[in-house]
């Protein structure tokens, strides 16, 4: 019986991509000021444009409790994202 080559190759490609992604991840750090800022975010999507600072900021927070069954165990999901886009003009050469 011949083995199907395409599914095996697909699994190998996914495994290789996962391995390469894991090697490229840099160990980060935890900054308490950032943690406090994310805890104070209101739920939902927000954004602001500050022309005097030449930047736009955005934030998104999602908080939910997911339960299995009516009175089953649950998991609290708290997802917070912060972003900044800064564009500045630089003098030409």
ChimeraX attribute file (.defattr): number of C-alpha atoms within 10 A of each C-alpha:
attribute: neighborCount
match mode: 1-to-1
recipient: residues
	/A:1	3
	/A:2	4
	/A:3	7
	/A:4	8
	/A:5	8
	/A:6	9
	/A:7	10
	/A:8	10
	/A:9	11
	/A:10	11
	/A:11	11
	/A:12	12
	/A:13	12
	/A:14	11
	/A:15	12
	/A:16	12
	/A:17	12
	/A:18	11
	/A:19	11
	/A:20	11
	/A:21	10
	/A:22	10
	/A:23	9
	/A:24	8
	/A:25	8
	/A:26	7
	/A:27	5
	/A:28	6
	/A:29	6
	/A:30	7
	/A:31	8
	/A:32	9
	/A:33	9
	/A:34	11
	/A:35	11
	/A:36	10
	/A:37	11
	/A:38	18
	/A:39	13
	/A:40	10
	/A:41	17
	/A:42	14
	/A:43	14
	/A:44	11
	/A:45	13
	/A:46	13
	/A:47	12
	/A:48	11
	/A:49	13
	/A:50	10
	/A:51	8
	/A:52	6
	/A:53	10
	/A:54	12
	/A:55	14
	/A:56	15
	/A:57	14
	/A:58	14
	/A:59	18
	/A:60	17
	/A:61	18
	/A:62	14
	/A:63	13
	/A:64	10
	/A:65	9
	/A:66	12
	/A:67	12
	/A:68	9
	/A:69	8
	/A:70	6
	/A:71	7
	/A:72	8
	/A:73	9
	/A:74	11
	/A:75	10
	/A:76	10
	/A:77	11
	/A:78	13
	/A:79	13
	/A:80	19
	/A:81	12
	/A:82	15
	/A:83	10
	/A:84	13
	/A:85	10
	/A:86	10
	/A:87	10
	/A:88	8
	/A:89	6
	/A:90	6
	/A:91	5
	/A:92	4
	/A:93	3
